[in-house]
Amino acid sequence: MERVFTQFDLDLFHIGEHYRLYEKMGAHPSVEGGVSGVHFTLWAPNARAVSVLCERNGWCGGVDKMTSCDGVWECFVPGVKEGDTYRYRVEGADGITRDKSDPYAFCSELRPSNASVVENTDNYVWHDEKWLSSRRSDLTNEPMNVYEVHLGSFKKDYRLNKDGFLDYEQLARELCEYVKYMNYTHVELMGICEYPFDGSWGYQVTGYYSPTRRYGAPRGFAKLVDIMHENGIGVILDFVPAHFCTDSFGLENFDGTPTYEYADPLRAEYPEWGTKAFDLGKNEVSLFLVDAALFWINKYHVDGLRVDAVAAMLFQSFGRSQWRPNKDGGDINYESVAFFKKLTSKVKEAGAFIVAEDSSIYSGITTPVEYGGLGFDFKWSLGWMNDTLEYIKKDPIYRKYHHEKFVHTLDYAFLEKFILVLSHDEVVHLKKPMIYKCPGNMQDKFGCLKTLYTHMTGHPGKKLLFMGQEFAQTSEWDENTIIQWEYASIPEHRSVMDCVRVLNDIYRSHPVLYRDGDSRTFEWINRNDAWRSIISYIRKPVDSYDGALVFACNFTPVDHGEYSVGVPRAGEYKFIFGTLGDMRGSVVATAEECDGRPYRITFPLRAYESVILEVPQ
């Protein structure tokens, strides 16, 4: 057998610089000596022996033995073909023999089965050349309004299988039609990398290169991305480089030693999650994760990755009662910092963007690497989410006492490049769906939610909303249950859905709402009207008021017959949106000082009403 993994490959691999590793590692259909079969390559640096288990050899170890060179094992097995299942039998350094799935598998069996599946990732014919040629990896000045989706509970059909799962292509067509109708620019897909436990939602991964089989074969996932791109919709995947699950067939103790995880017991686990932490100090492990990220971009054309649990990776103490300080006695994991800089740089080189889900106060998450930052394109604004929802949950009679914390979100809005998120994490585990976070009777709840969504549209930052919340579903999200589509046809719920649809269109069609990387694009009109719980502000270009929009948001169920707002110009201000749905026409500014501005507009601002007006040219 001729070794596929050359000395040059070994050298690059061990220094962590082999960025097409997936072309060599794993199972690759090939022809050797005129015979068709599959070439297998595996990293197991401390294993005593490794062999391939498959149907051809009766799942017997020791038949198709692999040979090692500097920790990389290889063999060619004739007669194996695409679609065949396989495992590795690994005799560990501890003398224990384990059957393992392939860490580099491109396809996996549907849980609860867990064998790897031979897959040719090069045989899908793509149709998204136009999208790829025109897409931008820098979305700072582009619209980005994301619909977060869990494919297994977005739509179901129990006639198909016991779980009701639709396949990737069916999901693509259903999802594509809907997100286009709702005017979203991107979808973010939860739980695509293969995972064994449905309740982890895909955040405890076993297959970093394998699209989950819950919705069909890998080429079906390629079709999903292709359909989205053909219809002008970007695709973001959740990516989990922090930790992995402890299932025996997975990465844990892979070769009888802590291969992928830290050996240090104070760093090896995340106790509250029951998972193992990747040892990013090993070049081969860091490369495994960077290479997996590039795999999804290069092979499946995804546009962006959202990196989960960044704070857990950055801080040694995260979730641990006992923890290991770094070499300087501090809390920062220097290996994670170096990993993130490499990951973000390589993702951008590949033409994609990358987002951090980070709950920490670590500075420089979205600062470019060359200026000392981690290099992420965006950071989820969990601060905005927490501060805003804490305010929304207050009885409106008490909101006046929490007003400053609510408007404080604008004081840090430009410290990083943010995405404002109302994500899946906020509508599970007794946190209530969005509609029931709002106090009052049902009319008040609907009004409050529409005003919240209007303010979210006006607040600087890209946007993300989790499925079902756009039509105010009344149950918490459950990964096993379809979202409550029946509510989308009930008038009160449909009015929320229509509100979100129109707001999305306004966001996409007004550059002042998405060209928001500069603090000069936002100006308060009045942040201090705490007693009435009303805020008003302007979104504008950096150096003028041309194309600017005025927002006024009433967060109480109180009508104000004549509410005045200070504005920058004389002329006729046209109402382009109101949460109560009636068209108002326009209002003419008078030359009277108001809110420290030279002109005033006065109009009725009704209970829980938000309005958007255009500044005259």
C-alpha positions, 0 to 999 in steps of 0.5 A: 500500500502506498501511503497517502499521508506523505511526510510533507502532510505529516510535517504540516499536520504536527505544526497545525498548518494543514488546512486541507486535512479533510482531503487526506484524513477519514475514508476516501473512495479510491483505486489502488493497483487497479482495485476499487476500495476505500483508503482510511487515514486516522490520527491515534498517536498513542494507539498500539494497534488499529484496524478497520471494522466493516461488513466486508471483514465481518466486523472483525478486528485484526483483518484490515490492519492499519500501519502507523507513521508518526501517529497517523494510521493508514490502510486500503480496504478493497471492495468497500464502497460509498455508503458502506459503514465502518468503525475503527478498532483501537487498541489503546495505550492503556491496553484496552480495545475500543471501537470508535467512530471516525473523527473525520467521517463525512457521514454517520448512521442515524442515532442511536446507531453510530457507525461512520459511513463512507461518503464522497463529498465531491459528487454534488453538482452545485448551482450557486455560482452567482451567489458565491461570486457576489457574496461578501464576507464583510457584512459590516455595511450589509443587511443581516437579519437572521432567522434561527432555526432548529430543523427538526421542529420547524416542520414535521410530517409523522407519515414519513417516520416516527420522529416526523423529520422532513428531509433536507430538500423538503426542509429547504423548500419550506424554509426558503419560501418562508424566510423569503416571504418574511424578508430575512437575509440569512438562516442560522441552523442549529445542530447540523454537525452529527450528535447523538442526543436530541436534547443537546440540540446539536451542541454536544457533537460526535461528527464534526465533518458529518451533517446529521442523518436526522434529515437525510444524506449529506448531499441533501444538506448540500441541496439545502444550502444550494436552494438557499443560495439560489434564492438569495439567502445566506446560511450560517451554521452553529459550530462547537469547538469548546467541548465534546460529548463523552459517548464511548464511540466518540472522541473521549480517550480515543487512543487510550489516552486523553487524545482530544481532551486535556489530560489535566483534570482541572481543565479536562471537563466542563462539569455543569455540561458533563462534557470534555474540553478540547486540548487546544494546546495540541497543534493536531487538535486545534487543527482538527477544529479549524479544518472542520470549520473550513470543511463546511465552508469549502465543501458545503458553501456555508456563508458563516459560522456561529461559534458556541460557548466562546466565554467557556473557552476563554476563561479557565474558571468557567463552570469550574469550582477549581481551576488551573491558572495560566502561566501568569497566574490569570484566568485567560486560556491563552491557547483558546486565544491563539486558536480563535485568532487562527480560526477567524483568520482562516475562515475569512481567508476562505470567504466566509464570516464568523460570529462569537456567542460570548457572554463575557466582558473580554475586550476585542472579540471583533477587533481584527487580529492584526490589531490584537483582537480575536478577529470575529466579524460579529458578537452576539449581544447577550448584554442587550438581550439580558438588559432588554428582556429584564426591562420588558418583563417588568410591569409597565408601572415599574418600568420607569424605575428601570429605564436607565438600564434599558437605555444603557444598551446604547452606551455599549452598542459600538464597543464591538460589532454586535448582533442583537439576539432573541435566541432559542436559549431565551424561550426554553426551560421555564423562561417563557416564550416571547409573548409571555415575557410581556406583562398585562392582558393579551392586548397589552402583550401583543402591543408590547411585543410589537414595540419591542421588535420595532425597537430591536429594528431601530437599535444598532446591530444586526438582528436574530430572532428564533423561529416561532417568536415572529408570530408569538407562539404561546408555548416554550420551544421543545425540540421534539414538537413542531412550532405552533404554526396554527397560531400564524393564522389567528388574527392577533398572532398574524398581526405580530407576524405581519409586523415582523415581516414589514420591519424586516423589509424596512430594515433591508430597504433603509441603509441607515439601519444596517450601516451601523458600524459608526456611533455617529449613525445613532442619535438620541432624541430623548433617552430620559422620558423615564416617567412615561417609558418612551424612547425616541431616537434617529438612525442616520448616515454618518455625516448627514440626515439624508435618508434618516429615520425617526423612531418613537417607542411607547412601552406602556399601555397609556395613550398620549394624545399629543406627544412631541419629538424634537427633529433636525429639519423642517418639512413633512415627516412621513410615517412609514410604520406603526405597530397599530397598523393604520396608515397615518400619512405625515406630520409637519415640523414646526420651528419650535425647540424640542428635545434640544433640537430646532424643530418639533413634530407632534402626534398622538402616540397610543398605548404600546405604539411604536412609529417610524418616520422618514426625515425629509430631504 
